[in-house]
Amino acid sequence: MGDSMERSGRSRGFSRWLLLITAIAFCNVANAQRLHRFVIAINPQLTQIDVRACFDGQPPERLVAESLDAAIALIGAWDEATGKSITPRGYIPLKSVPDSGCITYKADVSRPIKLHDRTGGKIRRVGKDLAAAVGLWFWRPEQLADDEDVLLVFNLPDGYAVSVPWAPVDGTSKPTFRLGHTPYDWPAWAAFGRFTVKTIDVRGSQLRLAVLDGSPPVDVEQIAGWVAGSANAVADMYGRFPFPQAQVMVVPNSRMREPTPWAFVVRGGSPAVHFVINQRRPIEEFYSDWTAMHEFSHLFLPFVDSDDAWLSEGIATYYQNVLGARGGRLSVEDAWSHLHAGFGRGEADAKGLTLAQATHGMHRGGHYMRVYWSGAAMMLLADLRLRRMSGGLQSLDTALDALNQCCGQPDKAWTAAELFAKLDEITQSSVFADLLNEHTDSRQFPDLTMAYRELGLIPLGGDIDLASDAPLAHVRDAIMSGNSSQFTSASTR
Ligand SMILES: [Zn+2]
């Protein structure tokens, strides 16, 4: 499901601020890093968050929050030097705060607020724990210079833990994180409560898993095994997990039917994968479900603008099946059959609309099938063309590997055109630009007739039969095995 921006759409004139930041960046080139320090406390009832924000040198002009509803949750803000209350104006102005001064602010997280944002309760009680959208309670500098960061120190009641997406700072007595440089309006979630944050090592990357309270309680070991298995399947593609660390949050809801009825990726702070699970379902159902593989596959790409959701969803939808076969959770025939069935659903959806139009109206019009599966079809075509063009030296796997190495920074958003231009540069081809030109403004679902013929994919009822004598049968098999097709020819199979 979604790799979501959920932008609040608010616009602030921050060009003046940008100018100031640029000036500071230039003045401070030779200086040590500026590190503001925010100490964040929550009460044992998990109803109120108090933040003490101390600035390193000159404070920013103001603090902002991602959600427009944050102004309603804000109880108040005070200048520590004078004790005077600061009047918020949709932001917390800091003009009166002296250099290296401190302020405190308090936010009410006891209830969901849905005045502006109607996309769902952004403050949720999960059993005895609390999940709260960061944008509702966290006021922060609008932008940070390259040499500027915020240290976030959590002051929690005894026996409580916190789950956040930010990069952890090791060797501290309290949970401590670096805010980093993702834009302030990228959504993120925090959880507070009596859960344990379990660190899962995935080839040297750290997944910080928080499983929130549920009734019946979740078998955390089992769920951790399932998360680790899916993350490792993704890491197997190019030998490492795409990011050095990620937050993984699991919210139990036993009233839902499926094992994983809802899941999404958000990028605020750093990539984070969220799952709502039905903990009553047997663990085998989790392993045969595609959701975790889909969500972790989103991380093959940096953040892609939601106007181009066909790209991020296409990658995730393609690889959820390909990686399923490579990891042995799906037979090769079943993986192709799933792809084929999906292409059929995509072709039947949003007829008469271009892919760009279907993507733009995806949520409103429910055009998910067309968007997800058009993207997946384009990824199959990209994979096929790269492998054919290079005699198996290149593939979508190798292109994404190189993309992650050059451009995997977690704080930059890309359009599909930008990302495809980079992938063409990496592969020294026009494979991606061609696909963009052929399909985004087309009212037709990508035509796979020739690809099926070359790969030897023969539709038979709802399934796919694999022809052994197809010209590119070795490419077909290389896609699902994850091995290079370079040294395999049709005659040796
Ligand atoms: Zn998705």
Boltz pocket constraint, residues with backbone or C-beta under 6 A from the ligand:
constraints:
  - pocket:
      binder: B
      contacts: [[A, 1], [A, 2], [A, 3], [A, 294], [A, 295], [A, 298], [A, 312], [A, 313], [A, 316]]
      max_distance: 6.0
